[in-house]
Amino acid sequence: MHGFLGPNGSGKTTTIRALLGLISLDAGTMKLFGESVPQRLPRVVGSVGALVEAPLFFNNFSGRRNLEILARTARVRDARIDECLELTGLSDRGADPYKGYSLGMRHRLGVAAAMLKEPKLLILDEPTNGLDPAGIVELREMLRTLGADGRTTVFFSSHQLGEVQQICDSVSILVKGRCVTTGTVNEVLRSRGTDENVVHVDDGGRAGVILAEDGLGVRVTGDRLIVTGAGDPARITRLLAAHEIFVKELYPVSGDLESVFLELTREFEVDAS
């Protein structure tokens, strides 16, 4: 699952619309499954499902009826409608009129429509927009289910950074139309690391003195030491082991995706000016 992040106006929706052939490029090239788009989009469009901005359905028709119309247009087997309703948690509400759906249910029906073709790639543009906290949790669990089967890659843009960090394997961050970083979530977080390590030992006071005498920064947080300046964490273990103090726990302090996002955005805007 890949998160596509960026401030408002950074080009997320424009990129997605260009990728799907909804707008034309002034310059550059884009590819889906190795095929140039929009020129060769017909070759791969059957493997792509997409929900761009707000979904549109017939208000007086049931959720199932709306999907039936789309399924017949796309020549999708009828059984797939039930599968998509189940995937999105709408099996019990498929017969209800769309006009009675909550905002969260409308988002889920949009995802169900995008899943009808059993796509290898599912593209969602800001799927959490307008949802309350309960709706966001529902959507998060649904996306986890979709991404867990290994058959569908989910690519979605979002400004809900906490949600992205919880469910995405990788991310790209866009600022003013340029990709400023991409990689796994852990790689992106580590790239903005603080050079701080959390150390847990039985004798924290003695360990802190030893590390400080070697020039490292040390501060105490509860029963843990926060150590800075070590570079390689192995330096900490060697110093303490030489004094027969053995590390029970050692791990780097990493920031969250929101702090990395804000830092990258500020840096790029300063450089651009």
C-alpha positions, 0 to 999 in steps of 0.5 A: 500500500503506497501513500501519496502525500503533499500539501493542498495544491502540491499536484496530487490530484493533477498527477492522478488525473494525468495518470488516468488519462483524464487530463493531458500532459504538457511535457514528460511521460507517465507509465502504468504497468510499463505502458505509456499513458495516455497513449497506451492506456486502453491496454492496461485500464482493465487492470486499474480501478480508481476513485477520484474525488467524490463518487457519483451515483443515482440517489434513488437507486440502491447501492447494489443497483448502482453497482449492477449498472456499472458492472454491466457497462464494464462486462463484469460478472454478477457475482463480483457485485456481492464480493465487492459489497462484502469487501467494503462492508456493505452486504447488509445495506446493498438493498438500501437507497443510496440517498440514505447512505452516510458519508462513510458508506458513500465512500465505501460504495465508491471503493466497491465500484472501483474494485468491480474489475478486480484491479491489480492497482486501486487508485484512491484520491483523498478517500478520507475527505469529510469523514468523521473519526469513526468513518476514517477507522472503518475506511482504514480497516477496509483498506488493510483488508484490500491490501492484505490479500496481495492481489491488489496494490492500493495507491492513495493520496491523503493529508491524514498523515497518521492514517498513512503511517499506520497502514502504508508500506511506502510513501511519496511526498510531493511539494509544489509538483515535485517529489521530494522523497519516496521510499518505505515508511521506515526509510523516510522516517530514518532519513530524518532521524534525530541521532537519538537512541533509547537505552535500557539497562539495570544500572542506568545511573552508572551507565549514564556516567560512563557514556557521558565520560565518553562524550555522549549526550545523556538524559534520563527518561523514566527507567530509560536513557536517551543517548545522542552523538553515538553515530553507530549504536554499537558504540554504546553497547561496546562502552557499556559491555566493557564495564560489564553493563549489558544492554537490555534494550536499545532502539533509535528514536524516530519521528512521526510522518507528520514531523518529517512531512512538515520538515521536508515541506519547509526545506523545499519552500525555502530552497525554492525561494 
